[in-house]
Amino acid sequence: MALFISIILSILLGFLLFVMGPIVGGILAFGIIVGCLFRGLSLLNDIHKRISKVTPKPDRAREAYENYLKEKEAEEQG
């Protein structure tokens, strides 16, 4: 239902922009598109910040030490 309402509103907005003329309609359409792109970019940035807080950052020194211990154990057993 929300998609149908969105489609109808988009049709009305497109018709309104078409009636306003090429200059005013083009400027408004450009503003709407760029505004949506910037809003999407800011939402992606917010999602990235929230996810980076939740997931731990990999510690290269610990990983290297664990790999060293695994290799050492493999050499002792093999």
N, C-alpha and C positions, 0 to 999 in steps of 0.2 A: 504494500500500500504506500509506504514511504517512497519507494522508487517511482511509482506512478505519479505521485504528487510532485516529485522532483522533476520528472519529465515534463509535466504540464507547466510548471513554473519556468523551466528552461525555454520551452516553446514561447511562452508569453514574453520572457525577457528578450529572446532573439527577435521576436516581432517588434517589440518596443525599440530595440536598438536599430533595427532596419528602418523604422519609421522616422527616427531622429535624424537620419542622414549619415553620409559616410564619415564625416569628420568627427562629429560628436559621438556617434555610435562606435566608431573605431577606437576613439580615446577611452570611452567607457568599457568597451570589450577588452582592450589592452589592460586597463586597470584591474578589471575583474580577474583576468587570467594571471597576471603577475601577482596580484594579492593572494590568489589561491596557491600559487607556487611557493611564495614566501611562507605562507601559513603551513603548508606541507613540510617545508624544510625545517621550520621551527619545531614542528611536532616530531619529526625524525630526530632532531638534535635532542629533544627532551627524552624520547624513548632511549636513545643511545646513552644519555647520562644516567637514567634509571637502571638500565641493564648493566652498565659498567660498575655500578655500586653493588649489585647483587652478586655478580660473578667474581670470583677471586682472580687476581692477576697472576699469571704464571711466574714462578720464581726460577730463573735460569740457573742460579747457583745450586739450589736444592735439586733440580732436575739433573744437573750434571753430576752431583754427588751420588744421587740414587743410581744413575746409569753406571757410574764407576763401581759402586758396590755390587751391582748385578753382574757386571763384567768380571769383577774379581771373584765372585762366587762361582761363576760359570767356569773360570780358569781352574779354580781349586777342585771342582767336581770333575772336570773333563780332562 
